Amino acid sequence: MNFLEQFWPSTIDGLSLGAIYALMALGYTMVYGVLRLINFAHSEIFMIGTFAALFTVSGLSLSSPVGGVALIGITLVIAVAGGLAAGGSAMALEYVAYRPLRKKGASRLAALISAIGASIFLQQLFALVVIPTVFDRPKEGGRLPVQEHFVERSELFSVFGASVTNDKVIIFLGAILMMIALDQFVSRTRLGRGIRSTAQDPEAAVLMGVNIDRIVTVTFAVGGAMAGVAAALYLVRFEETGYFVGFLLGIKAFTAAVLGGIGNLRGALVGGFALGLIEMYGSSIFGSEWRDVVAFSILVLVLMFRPTGILGESLQQARA
């Protein structure tokens, strides 16, 4: 098939994949907006969210795959589980790996090294302790599939002959709803104003009574929760996880954040969808083996020619 024949199927797949990138990119962009730190352990926060969602699905003991309203309900349940687990893990990560360095006035390079160390530690913890202890079945090529498939995929409608299935619609709408909720939280709530003021001028925020430690904790918790929801949607789409699941996806989510404008919430959404589409279009043109090459070529080109990203506006410039 040529590119024109694959255009609409690639567009649909790109939007569903980009929705996952976008939600995960929100964690990178929030932490960077407040602390000017690239949290490379965010990919493992996503991984923890996938395991929480997997545990929840396994605990439901479904007798057969589900679709329709039941699938929406299960997606909500595992999204809550993934969000809580990932958000809590992100808070713990901030308390253990970043706060001591921040209190001592350590450089950003020290925090970056700490992030890389935390990422490797969490990967190996799950590879050597969690998976062998909790699961009684072997991994398949490093992956841990859901024991019983729980998603009954069905076509809802078609776009120019391209099938649009229920799982892809749930993923797309879920990402949009979570983005709207986060945007309203940052724009209209007291904690959101604290996040924006801390991003703009931490010293002035302290003088105005903002508790920086509390704001940083909330930032990590909310960013982690977004990654947890993305993890639940990932499980709905692919029905598998693994200790290494967040590594490549995390780099692509970071690429999406840079593409949209690092530190920009709406830019993360735009960058995620744009990267998903570019990646799938690249697969259609060059072949699936070039998919990752296309994605990372975009990162290099953006950093070379437009390092501020598509939108370029930072979190501190958001207005209520």
C-alpha positions as CSV (number, residue, x, y, z in Angstrom):
1,M,0.0,0.0,0.0
2,N,1.2,3.5,-0.7
3,F,1.0,6.5,1.6
4,L,-2.2,7.8,0.2
5,E,-4.0,4.5,0.9
6,Q,-2.6,4.5,4.4
7,F,-3.2,8.2,5.2
8,W,-6.5,7.8,7.1
9,P,-5.6,4.6,9.0
10,S,-2.2,6.2,9.9
11,T,-4.0,9.4,11.1
12,I,-6.4,7.5,13.4
13,D,-3.5,5.4,14.8
14,G,-1.4,8.5,15.2
15,L,-4.0,10.4,17.1
16,S,-4.6,7.5,19.6
17,L,-0.8,7.1,20.0
18,G,-0.3,10.8,20.3
19,A,-2.9,11.0,23.0
20,I,-0.7,8.8,25.2
21,Y,2.4,10.9,24.4
22,A,0.5,14.1,25.2
23,L,-0.6,13.0,28.6
24,M,2.8,11.7,29.5
25,A,4.5,14.9,28.2
26,L,2.4,16.9,30.7
27,G,4.5,15.5,33.5
28,Y,7.8,16.6,31.9
29,T,6.4,20.1,31.0
30,M,5.0,20.8,34.5
31,V,8.1,19.8,36.4
32,Y,10.3,21.8,33.9
33,G,8.0,24.8,34.2
34,V,8.3,24.9,38.0
35,L,11.9,23.6,38.7
36,R,13.6,23.9,35.3
37,L,14.4,20.2,35.6
38,I,14.0,17.4,33.1
39,N,12.6,14.5,35.2
40,F,14.0,11.6,33.3
41,A,12.6,9.2,36.0
42,H,9.1,10.2,34.7
43,S,9.2,7.2,32.3
44,E,9.4,4.9,35.3
45,I,6.5,6.7,36.9
46,F,4.5,5.8,33.8
47,M,5.8,2.2,34.1
48,I,4.5,2.0,37.7
49,G,1.1,3.3,36.4
50,T,1.0,0.4,33.9
51,F,1.6,-2.1,36.6
52,A,-1.1,-0.6,38.8
53,A,-3.5,-0.8,36.0
54,L,-2.5,-4.4,35.2
55,F,-3.0,-5.4,38.9
56,T,-6.4,-3.8,38.8
57,V,-7.5,-5.6,35.6
58,S,-6.2,-8.9,37.0
59,G,-8.1,-8.3,40.2
60,L,-11.4,-7.8,38.4
61,S,-11.2,-11.4,37.2
62,L,-13.1,-10.7,34.0
63,S,-14.5,-13.9,32.3
64,S,-14.4,-12.4,28.8
65,P,-13.4,-9.3,26.9
66,V,-15.7,-6.3,27.4
67,G,-16.7,-3.5,25.2
68,G,-19.3,-0.6,25.1
69,V,-20.1,1.1,28.4
70,A,-18.4,-1.7,30.4
71,L,-15.1,-0.9,28.7
72,I,-15.5,2.8,29.6
73,G,-16.2,1.8,33.2
74,I,-13.1,-0.4,33.4
75,T,-11.0,2.3,31.7
76,L,-12.1,4.7,34.4
77,V,-11.3,2.2,37.2
78,I,-7.8,1.4,35.9
79,A,-7.2,5.1,35.2
80,V,-7.9,6.0,38.8
81,A,-5.6,3.1,40.0
82,G,-2.8,4.1,37.6
83,G,-3.2,7.8,38.5
84,L,-3.1,7.2,42.2
85,A,-0.1,4.8,42.0
86,A,1.9,7.0,39.6
87,G,1.0,10.2,41.4
88,G,2.0,8.8,44.8
89,S,5.2,7.4,43.3
90,A,6.1,10.8,41.8
91,M,5.6,12.4,45.2
92,A,7.9,9.9,46.8
93,L,10.5,10.4,44.0
94,E,10.5,14.1,44.6
95,Y,10.8,13.7,48.4
96,V,13.7,11.1,48.1
97,A,15.6,12.1,45.0
98,Y,15.1,15.8,44.4
99,R,14.1,17.6,47.6
100,P,17.4,16.9,49.5
101,L,19.4,18.3,46.6
102,R,17.1,21.4,46.3
103,K,17.4,22.1,50.1
104,K,21.2,22.0,49.8
105,G,21.2,24.3,46.7
106,A,22.7,21.6,44.5
107,S,23.1,22.3,40.8
108,R,20.6,21.3,38.1
109,L,23.2,18.8,36.8
110,A,23.2,17.0,40.2
111,A,19.4,16.8,40.0
112,L,19.6,15.5,36.5
113,I,22.1,12.8,37.5
114,S,19.8,11.9,40.4
115,A,16.9,11.5,38.0
116,I,18.8,9.1,35.8
117,G,19.9,7.1,38.8
118,A,16.3,6.9,40.1
119,S,15.1,5.8,36.6
120,I,17.6,2.9,36.5
121,F,16.9,2.0,40.1
122,L,13.1,1.7,39.5
123,Q,13.6,-0.3,36.3
124,Q,15.8,-2.8,38.0
125,L,13.6,-3.0,41.1
126,F,10.7,-4.1,39.0
127,A,12.8,-6.4,36.8
128,L,14.5,-8.2,39.7
129,V,12.0,-8.0,42.5
130,V,8.5,-7.0,41.6
131,I,7.9,-9.1,38.5
132,P,9.4,-12.3,39.7
133,T,7.7,-12.0,43.1
134,V,4.2,-11.0,42.0
135,F,3.7,-12.7,38.6
136,D,3.7,-16.4,38.2
137,R,4.2,-16.4,34.4
138,P,7.2,-15.7,32.3
139,K,7.8,-12.5,30.3
140,E,7.5,-12.8,26.5
141,G,10.5,-11.1,25.0
142,G,10.8,-8.7,27.9
143,R,7.0,-7.9,27.8
144,L,4.4,-8.9,30.3
145,P,1.1,-9.3,28.5
146,V,-2.3,-9.2,30.2
147,Q,-3.1,-12.8,31.0
148,E,-6.6,-12.6,29.6
149,H,-7.4,-10.0,27.0
150,F,-10.0,-7.6,28.5
151,V,-10.8,-5.3,25.6
152,E,-13.4,-6.3,23.0
153,R,-12.5,-4.1,20.1
154,S,-15.3,-3.1,17.7
155,E,-15.7,-0.6,14.9
156,L,-17.8,2.4,15.8
157,F,-17.6,4.2,12.5
158,S,-15.2,4.6,9.5
159,V,-13.4,7.7,8.1
160,F,-12.8,7.4,4.3
161,G,-12.7,3.6,4.7
162,A,-10.4,3.7,7.8
163,S,-11.9,1.8,10.8
164,V,-12.3,3.8,14.0
165,T,-12.5,1.3,17.0
166,N,-13.9,1.9,20.4
167,D,-10.5,1.7,22.2
168,K,-9.0,4.4,20.1
169,V,-12.0,6.7,20.6
170,I,-11.7,6.2,24.4
171,I,-8.0,6.9,24.4
172,F,-8.5,10.1,22.3
173,L,-11.4,11.5,24.3
174,G,-9.8,10.5,27.6
175,A,-6.6,12.5,26.8
176,I,-8.7,15.6,25.8
177,L,-10.8,15.5,28.9
178,M,-7.7,15.1,31.2
179,M,-6.0,18.0,29.4
180,I,-9.1,20.2,29.9
181,A,-9.2,19.3,33.6
182,L,-5.5,20.0,34.1
183,D,-5.8,23.3,32.2
184,Q,-8.7,24.4,34.4
185,F,-6.8,23.3,37.5
186,V,-3.7,25.3,36.7
187,S,-5.7,28.4,35.5
188,R,-8.5,28.7,38.1
189,T,-7.6,27.0,41.4
190,R,-5.5,28.4,44.2
191,L,-2.9,25.6,43.9
192,G,-2.8,26.3,40.1
193,R,-2.0,30.0,40.8
194,G,0.7,28.9,43.2
195,I,2.2,26.7,40.4
196,R,2.2,29.6,37.9
197,S,3.6,32.0,40.4
198,T,6.4,29.6,41.4
199,A,7.2,29.0,37.7
200,Q,7.4,32.8,37.1
201,D,9.4,33.9,40.2
202,P,10.0,31.5,43.1
203,E,11.5,34.2,45.4
204,A,8.5,36.6,44.9
205,A,6.1,33.6,45.4
206,V,7.7,32.9,48.8
207,L,7.3,36.5,49.8
208,M,3.6,36.3,48.9
209,G,3.1,33.3,51.2
210,V,3.4,30.5,48.7
211,N,4.7,27.2,50.2
212,I,7.3,26.1,47.6
213,D,7.6,22.6,49.0
214,R,3.9,22.1,48.8
215,I,3.7,23.5,45.3
216,V,6.6,21.3,44.1
217,T,4.9,18.2,45.7
218,V,1.6,19.0,44.0
219,T,3.4,19.5,40.7
220,F,5.0,16.1,40.8
221,A,1.7,14.5,42.0
222,V,-0.4,16.0,39.2
223,G,2.3,15.3,36.6
224,G,2.6,11.7,37.9
225,A,-1.2,11.3,37.8
226,M,-1.3,12.3,34.2
227,A,1.3,9.7,33.4
228,G,-0.8,7.2,35.4
229,V,-3.8,7.9,33.3
230,A,-1.7,7.6,30.1
231,A,-0.5,4.2,31.5
232,A,-4.1,3.0,31.8
233,L,-4.9,4.2,28.2
234,Y,-1.7,2.4,27.1
235,L,-2.9,-0.8,28.7
236,V,-6.2,-0.5,26.9
237,R,-4.5,0.0,23.6
238,F,-1.7,-2.6,23.8
239,E,-2.7,-4.9,26.8
240,E,0.9,-5.4,27.9
241,T,3.6,-3.8,30.1
242,G,7.1,-4.5,31.3
243,Y,9.9,-3.0,33.4
244,F,11.3,-1.4,30.2
245,V,8.0,-0.1,28.9
246,G,8.5,3.5,29.8
247,F,12.0,4.0,28.5
248,L,11.4,4.6,24.8
249,L,7.9,6.0,25.3
250,G,9.3,8.4,27.8
251,I,11.9,9.8,25.4
252,K,9.2,10.2,22.8
253,A,6.9,12.0,25.3
254,F,9.9,14.3,26.1
255,T,10.2,14.9,22.4
256,A,6.5,15.8,22.3
257,A,7.0,18.2,25.1
258,V,9.9,19.9,23.3
259,L,8.0,19.9,20.0
260,G,5.0,21.7,21.6
261,G,7.1,24.0,23.8
262,I,8.6,22.7,27.0
263,G,6.9,24.2,30.0
264,N,3.7,24.8,28.0
265,L,0.7,22.6,29.0
266,R,-1.2,23.1,25.8
267,G,2.0,22.7,23.8
268,A,2.4,19.3,25.3
269,L,-1.0,18.3,23.9
270,V,-0.2,19.7,20.5
271,G,3.2,18.2,20.5
272,G,1.9,14.8,21.5
273,F,-0.6,14.6,18.8
274,A,1.8,16.0,16.2
275,L,4.5,13.5,17.1
276,G,2.0,10.6,17.0
277,L,0.9,11.6,13.5
278,I,4.4,12.3,12.2
279,E,5.5,8.9,13.6
280,M,2.7,7.0,11.9
281,Y,3.1,8.9,8.6
282,G,6.8,8.1,8.7
283,S,6.0,4.4,9.2
284,S,3.7,4.5,6.2
285,I,6.3,6.2,4.0
286,F,9.6,4.5,5.1
287,G,8.4,1.4,6.8
288,S,7.7,0.5,10.4
289,E,11.4,-0.1,11.2
290,W,12.0,3.6,10.6
291,R,9.3,4.7,13.1
292,D,11.7,5.6,16.0
293,V,14.2,7.2,13.6
294,V,11.5,9.5,12.3
295,A,10.4,10.4,15.9
296,F,13.9,11.3,17.1
297,S,14.8,13.1,13.9
298,I,12.0,15.5,14.8
299,L,13.6,16.1,18.2
300,V,16.9,17.0,16.6
301,L,15.3,19.3,14.0
302,V,13.2,21.1,16.6
303,L,16.2,21.7,18.8
304,M,18.2,23.0,15.9
305,F,15.6,25.3,14.3
306,R,12.9,26.1,16.8
307,P,14.1,25.2,20.4
308,T,11.1,27.0,21.9
309,G,8.7,24.5,20.2
310,I,5.5,25.1,18.2
311,L,3.7,27.3,20.8
312,G,6.7,28.4,22.7
313,E,4.7,29.9,25.6
314,S,5.8,28.7,29.1
315,L,3.7,27.6,32.0
316,Q,4.5,30.9,33.9
317,Q,2.7,32.9,31.2
318,A,-0.6,31.1,31.5
319,R,-3.4,33.3,32.6
320,A,-6.5,32.6,34.7
